[in-house]
Amino acid sequence: MTSQFVENMLQALAAGILAGAIYGLMCVGLGLIFGVMRVINFAQGDFMMLGMYAAYYLFLSFGIQALFGNVIGPYVAILLATPLLFLFGYFIHKFLISRVTGQRTVQLEGEGHFAQLILTLGVALVLQNGGLIVFGSVLASIRTPLSSSAWELGPFWGDYVSIFVNKSRGIAALFSVVAMVGLWLLIARTRLGKALRASADNPVAATYMGINIDRSYRIAFGLGAAVTAMAGGLLATNYPFHPYIGIEYVIVMYAGVVLGGMGSITGAFWGGMTIGLVQQLSTLVLPTQLQNAAIFVVFLLIIFLRPQGFFGRMVERT
């Protein structure tokens, strides 16, 4: 009985880490957009949906499946879909989001936040319904043989305890961690990253230093869309999807960003990881239908004890 409980606990913990890594990457995309631009983007979940469909059609319709096979092909398609969503996000910001952000917001009531909310909500509705028209309502998935096989870790505790790690989820989690580290290095170590951080911290001073604020915002928005799209593609190798799937995950993204601390990219990743762990560990004591309830109970407890999130800073208001 004890060994069975330990095995169930370790299995749930492993599943939580794998799911949390993908959730964390989703949250990083949203956290990057909010951290640099202070834009609350309701369309972020739909960028994830577009990333899923982009990877799906690249895999099936552009020869990637025939060239790379069913094992490597999906991940090649995901890597190719990511820059496409970067360009999509870049131009969405250039032609739409830029109208209600940056220096333009100075003359808008509420610094443009009301306009940003309505605009991003409108973009979300257009993408959802446009996706339904273009892609249809039939569930799609990126099938790979790895989805139905697993690595066995163990046995531990004599021959009684083993952990099974789904190969597809394990590779997706590894991709997520590598992408997160790469993005962190880009933000922390490169000239572009310094420009993005300067634009986030003090746009006026950054302008005086010769930084093109509008360009920085466009790049940040494109990067945020691309990162979340990559997470969507990785998720699509394990779960079926449809044009309205973004609604199911956008709340998870916001919860992860708030848990990690508003404006912290690293915090957003750990916020998503926390959500994944809570979601999977809760199945040990609760039915599957109550997973989301468990997530938000823990969310409220953490916010009650630490309102600024894991990596946020307390701000004194006057």
C-alpha positions as CSV (number, residue, x, y, z in Angstrom):
1,M,0.0,0.0,0.0
2,T,2.8,2.4,0.9
3,S,4.8,1.6,-2.2
4,Q,1.7,2.1,-4.4
5,F,1.1,5.5,-2.8
6,V,4.8,6.5,-3.3
7,E,4.6,5.4,-7.0
8,N,1.4,7.4,-7.6
9,M,2.9,10.4,-5.9
10,L,6.1,10.2,-8.0
11,Q,4.2,9.6,-11.2
12,A,2.0,12.6,-10.6
13,L,5.1,14.7,-9.7
14,A,6.8,13.7,-13.0
15,A,3.6,14.4,-15.0
16,G,3.3,17.8,-13.2
17,I,6.9,18.7,-14.2
18,L,6.3,17.7,-17.8
19,A,3.0,19.6,-18.1
20,G,4.4,22.5,-16.1
21,A,7.3,23.1,-18.4
22,I,5.0,23.6,-21.4
23,Y,2.7,25.8,-19.3
24,G,5.7,27.8,-18.2
25,L,6.7,28.4,-21.8
26,M,3.1,29.6,-22.5
27,C,3.3,32.0,-19.6
28,V,6.7,33.3,-20.6
29,G,5.3,34.5,-23.9
30,L,2.5,36.4,-22.2
31,G,4.9,37.6,-19.4
32,L,7.3,39.0,-22.1
33,I,4.5,41.1,-23.7
34,F,3.3,42.4,-20.4
35,G,6.8,42.9,-18.9
36,V,8.0,45.1,-21.8
37,M,4.8,46.7,-23.1
38,R,2.4,46.5,-20.1
39,V,-0.3,45.2,-22.5
40,I,-2.9,42.8,-21.3
41,N,-3.3,40.6,-24.3
42,F,-6.5,38.6,-24.5
43,A,-5.4,37.1,-27.9
44,Q,-2.4,35.3,-26.4
45,G,-4.3,31.9,-26.3
46,D,-5.3,32.3,-29.9
47,F,-1.6,32.9,-30.9
48,M,-1.0,29.5,-29.3
49,M,-3.9,28.1,-31.4
50,L,-2.3,29.5,-34.6
51,G,1.0,27.9,-33.6
52,M,-0.7,24.6,-33.3
53,Y,-2.3,24.8,-36.7
54,A,0.8,26.2,-38.3
55,A,2.9,23.3,-37.1
56,Y,0.1,20.9,-38.1
57,Y,-0.1,22.0,-41.7
58,L,3.6,22.4,-42.1
59,F,4.0,18.8,-40.9
60,L,1.3,17.4,-43.2
61,S,1.3,19.6,-46.3
62,F,4.8,20.8,-46.9
63,G,6.7,17.6,-47.1
64,I,8.2,17.6,-43.6
65,Q,6.5,14.4,-42.7
66,A,7.9,12.6,-45.8
67,L,11.4,14.2,-45.4
68,F,11.9,13.8,-41.6
69,G,9.4,11.1,-40.7
70,N,6.8,10.9,-37.9
71,V,9.3,11.1,-35.0
72,I,11.5,14.1,-35.9
73,G,9.1,15.8,-38.3
74,P,6.7,17.3,-35.8
75,Y,9.5,19.1,-34.0
76,V,10.9,20.4,-37.2
77,A,7.5,21.7,-38.1
78,I,7.2,23.4,-34.6
79,L,10.6,25.1,-35.1
80,L,9.5,26.3,-38.6
81,A,6.1,27.5,-37.3
82,T,7.7,29.6,-34.5
83,P,9.3,32.4,-36.8
84,L,6.0,32.5,-38.8
85,L,4.1,33.4,-35.6
86,F,6.9,35.9,-34.7
87,L,6.2,37.7,-38.0
88,F,2.4,37.5,-37.4
89,G,2.8,39.0,-34.0
90,Y,5.2,41.6,-35.3
91,F,2.7,42.9,-37.9
92,I,-0.3,42.6,-35.6
93,H,1.5,45.0,-33.3
94,K,2.7,47.3,-36.1
95,F,-0.8,47.7,-37.6
96,L,-3.1,47.3,-34.6
97,I,-1.6,47.2,-31.1
98,S,0.8,50.1,-31.7
99,R,-2.3,52.4,-32.1
100,V,-3.1,52.0,-28.4
101,T,0.4,51.6,-26.9
102,G,3.6,53.5,-26.5
103,Q,3.7,57.3,-26.7
104,R,0.2,57.3,-28.2
105,T,-1.3,56.3,-24.8
106,V,-0.3,59.5,-23.1
107,Q,-3.3,61.3,-24.7
108,L,-5.7,58.4,-24.0
109,E,-7.9,58.0,-20.9
110,G,-6.5,55.4,-18.5
111,E,-3.2,55.4,-20.5
112,G,-4.8,53.4,-23.2
113,H,-5.5,50.3,-21.1
114,F,-9.2,50.3,-21.9
115,A,-8.5,50.5,-25.7
116,Q,-5.9,47.7,-25.3
117,L,-8.4,45.4,-23.6
118,I,-11.1,46.0,-26.3
119,L,-8.6,45.7,-29.2
120,T,-7.0,42.5,-28.0
121,L,-10.4,41.0,-27.2
122,G,-11.5,41.9,-30.7
123,V,-8.3,40.3,-32.2
124,A,-9.1,37.1,-30.2
125,L,-12.6,36.9,-31.5
126,V,-11.5,37.4,-35.0
127,L,-8.8,34.7,-34.7
128,Q,-11.2,32.3,-33.1
129,N,-14.0,32.6,-35.6
130,G,-11.7,33.0,-38.5
131,G,-10.0,29.8,-37.4
132,L,-13.3,28.0,-37.2
133,I,-14.1,29.1,-40.8
134,V,-10.6,28.2,-42.2
135,F,-9.7,25.1,-40.2
136,G,-13.1,23.7,-39.3
137,S,-14.4,22.3,-36.0
138,V,-13.0,18.8,-36.3
139,L,-10.3,18.0,-33.7
140,A,-6.8,17.9,-35.1
141,S,-3.6,16.5,-33.6
142,I,0.0,16.0,-34.6
143,R,0.4,12.3,-34.3
144,T,3.8,10.9,-33.4
145,P,4.8,7.4,-32.3
146,L,6.5,8.9,-29.2
147,S,3.0,9.9,-27.8
148,S,2.2,6.2,-27.2
149,S,5.5,5.1,-25.7
150,A,7.4,5.9,-22.4
151,W,10.7,5.6,-20.7
152,E,10.8,3.6,-17.4
153,L,12.7,5.1,-14.6
154,G,13.5,2.6,-11.9
155,P,12.5,0.4,-10.4
156,F,13.2,2.0,-7.0
157,W,12.4,0.8,-3.5
158,G,13.3,-2.7,-4.4
159,D,11.3,-3.7,-7.4
160,Y,8.1,-2.0,-6.3
161,V,8.3,1.6,-7.5
162,S,8.8,2.7,-11.2
163,I,8.1,6.0,-12.9
164,F,6.9,6.1,-16.5
165,V,7.8,9.2,-18.5
166,N,5.9,9.7,-21.8
167,K,8.5,10.2,-24.5
168,S,6.6,12.9,-26.4
169,R,5.9,14.9,-23.2
170,G,9.5,14.5,-22.1
171,I,10.9,15.9,-25.3
172,A,8.3,18.7,-25.2
173,A,9.4,19.6,-21.7
174,L,13.1,19.5,-22.8
175,F,12.3,21.8,-25.7
176,S,10.5,24.2,-23.3
177,V,13.4,24.4,-21.0
178,V,15.9,25.0,-23.8
179,A,13.6,27.7,-25.3
180,M,13.3,29.4,-21.9
181,V,17.0,29.4,-21.3
182,G,17.6,30.7,-24.9
183,L,15.1,33.5,-24.3
184,W,16.6,34.4,-20.9
185,L,20.1,34.7,-22.5
186,L,18.6,36.8,-25.3
187,I,17.0,39.2,-22.8
188,A,19.9,39.2,-20.3
189,R,23.0,39.1,-22.4
190,T,22.4,40.7,-25.8
191,R,22.1,44.3,-27.1
192,L,18.6,43.6,-28.2
193,G,17.7,42.3,-24.7
194,K,19.1,45.5,-23.2
195,A,17.0,47.6,-25.5
196,L,13.9,45.6,-24.6
197,R,14.6,46.0,-20.8
198,A,15.4,49.7,-21.2
199,S,12.1,50.2,-23.1
200,A,10.3,48.4,-20.3
201,D,11.9,50.2,-17.4
202,N,11.9,53.8,-18.7
203,P,10.7,54.5,-22.3
204,V,11.5,58.2,-22.1
205,A,15.2,57.6,-21.0
206,A,15.5,54.8,-23.6
207,T,14.4,57.2,-26.3
208,Y,17.0,59.7,-25.3
209,M,19.6,56.9,-25.5
210,G,18.7,56.3,-29.1
211,I,16.6,53.2,-28.7
212,N,13.6,52.9,-31.1
213,I,10.8,52.2,-28.6
214,D,8.2,51.3,-31.2
215,R,10.6,48.7,-32.8
216,S,11.4,47.3,-29.4
217,Y,7.7,46.9,-28.6
218,R,7.1,45.2,-32.0
219,I,9.9,42.7,-31.4
220,A,8.7,42.0,-27.9
221,F,5.2,41.4,-29.1
222,G,6.5,39.1,-31.9
223,L,8.7,37.2,-29.5
224,G,5.8,36.8,-27.1
225,A,3.6,35.4,-29.8
226,A,6.3,33.1,-31.1
227,V,7.2,31.6,-27.7
228,T,3.6,30.9,-26.9
229,A,3.1,29.4,-30.4
230,M,6.0,27.1,-29.8
231,A,4.4,26.0,-26.5
232,G,1.2,25.4,-28.5
233,G,3.0,23.2,-31.1
234,L,4.6,21.2,-28.3
235,L,1.2,20.7,-26.6
236,A,-0.3,19.6,-30.0
237,T,2.0,16.5,-30.0
238,N,0.1,15.2,-27.0
239,Y,-3.4,16.7,-27.1
240,P,-6.0,17.3,-29.8
241,F,-6.9,20.9,-30.5
242,H,-9.6,23.1,-32.2
243,P,-9.9,26.8,-33.0
244,Y,-11.3,27.7,-29.6
245,I,-8.6,25.9,-27.5
246,G,-7.0,29.3,-26.7
247,I,-9.8,30.1,-24.3
248,E,-9.0,27.1,-22.2
249,Y,-5.4,28.1,-21.7
250,V,-5.3,31.9,-21.6
251,I,-6.6,31.9,-18.0
252,V,-3.8,29.5,-17.1
253,M,-1.3,31.8,-18.7
254,Y,-2.5,34.8,-16.7
255,A,-2.5,32.8,-13.5
256,G,1.1,31.8,-14.2
257,V,2.2,35.3,-14.9
258,V,0.6,36.7,-11.8
259,L,2.0,33.8,-9.6
260,G,5.5,34.4,-11.0
261,G,5.3,38.2,-10.5
262,M,4.1,40.7,-13.0
263,G,7.0,41.7,-15.4
264,S,9.3,38.7,-14.5
265,I,9.9,36.3,-17.4
266,T,11.7,33.8,-15.1
267,G,8.9,34.1,-12.6
268,A,6.3,33.4,-15.4
269,F,8.0,30.1,-16.2
270,W,8.0,29.0,-12.5
271,G,4.4,30.2,-12.2
272,G,3.4,27.9,-15.1
273,M,5.5,25.1,-13.6
274,T,3.6,25.6,-10.3
275,I,0.2,25.3,-12.1
276,G,1.3,22.1,-13.8
277,L,2.4,20.5,-10.5
278,V,-0.8,21.5,-8.7
279,Q,-2.9,20.2,-11.6
280,Q,-1.3,16.8,-11.6
281,L,-0.8,16.4,-7.9
282,S,-4.4,17.3,-7.2
283,T,-5.6,14.2,-9.1
284,L,-4.3,12.1,-6.1
285,V,-7.1,13.4,-3.9
286,L,-9.6,15.0,-6.3
287,P,-11.5,13.9,-9.4
288,T,-10.2,15.2,-12.7
289,Q,-13.1,17.6,-13.1
290,L,-11.8,19.6,-10.1
291,Q,-8.3,20.1,-11.4
292,N,-8.9,23.8,-12.3
293,A,-10.6,24.4,-9.0
294,A,-7.5,23.1,-7.2
295,I,-5.3,25.4,-9.3
296,F,-7.1,28.5,-8.4
297,V,-7.4,27.6,-4.7
298,V,-3.6,27.3,-4.5
299,F,-3.4,30.5,-6.7
300,L,-5.5,32.4,-4.2
301,L,-3.5,31.1,-1.2
302,I,-0.2,32.1,-2.8
303,I,-1.4,35.5,-3.7
304,F,-2.9,36.0,-0.2
305,L,0.5,35.2,1.3
306,R,2.7,36.9,-1.3
307,P,0.7,39.4,-3.4
308,Q,3.7,40.3,-5.6
309,G,4.2,36.7,-6.8
310,F,7.3,34.5,-6.6
311,F,9.7,36.9,-8.3
312,G,7.8,40.2,-8.1
313,R,8.8,43.3,-6.1
314,M,6.7,45.1,-3.7
315,V,5.8,48.6,-4.9
316,E,5.0,51.4,-2.5
317,R,2.1,53.5,-3.7
318,T,1.6,57.1,-2.7
